[in-house]
Amino acid sequence: MNEKVYMTRNCYNKLVKEIETLQHEERPKVVELVSWAAGNGDRSENGDYIYGKKRLRQIDSRLHFLSKRLDNTEIIDPENVNASDIRFGATVIL
């Protein structure tokens, strides 16, 4: 993904908060659950282990997506958009 991703500061902050929540809250809890479930023996029939591994893949995939998105972000401030331009972040009154 090499094209620019345009977003407002508010949207950018929401994505950063989501990354922080996934990395520092949700992922450690799931890792702990998977570790506990793995210690219970047969993993092929262990629902906690199977679900936990699946959830870890989902979290890692989302973190990768968000990181790539933020790497190519250009923040648009609607207050600084030229009134004569119609583009992302502009308010149009008809």
N, C-alpha and C positions, 0 to 999 in steps of 0.2 A: 504494500500500500504506500505509494510514493506521492499521491495527490494530497493536497492540503485538506484538512478537516476544519471547517469554520464552526465556531461555537462562541456563545457568550461566556463571560466570566462565571456566571452562576452555574451554567452547565458544566464547565470545566471543574469547578469546585465540587460539584456532585460526583463527578467521575473519580476525582482524587479521593474523596471521602469513601467511595465504594471500594477502591483499591485498598485503602488503609483498613477498612472493616474486614475485607476478605483476607488480607495478609496477617493482620494482628489479632483478629477475633475468631472468625469462622474457620479458617484453615487449621489453626492449632487445635481447636476442639475436635475437628474431624480426624486429624492425625492421631490424637490421643485415643479416640474411639477405635480407629483401625488398629492401633497398637494393642489395645486391650483385647479386641476381637481376635487378633492374630494369635494371641496367647491362649485362646480357648480351644485350640486343637484344629480339627478338620475345617479348612477354609472353604472347601468347595460347597459346603452346606451351611455356612455361617452367614446368615442374613446381614448381621451388623458389619461384617467384614466386606461382603460384596457391595452393600449399599455405600459403605464408607469409601471404598476405592472408587466407585462410580462418582460419588460426590467430589472427591479429590480431583478427579479428571475434569469435572465440570468447573470447579473453582480455578484450577490451573489454566484451563482454556479461556475462561473469562478474564483472568489476570493478564494473559498474553494479549488478548484482543484489546483490552483497555490500555495496556502499555503502548501497543503499536498505534492506537488511535491518538493518545496524548503526545506521542513523539512527533506526529505530523499536524498538530493543532495550531491554528492561528486564531487567537482570541480577538473577537470583534466587539468593540464597545459601541452600543447603539447611540450613545450620546455624541460620538465623534464621527458618525457617518454623515457624509455630505448630503444635504437635503435634496440636491438635484439628481442624486444617484438612486436607482432602484436596485438593491442587491441585498444580500443576507444582512440582517440586523437593521435594515431601514424600516421606518414606519411610513406607510403610504396612506394618504387620506384622499378619498375620491369625492 
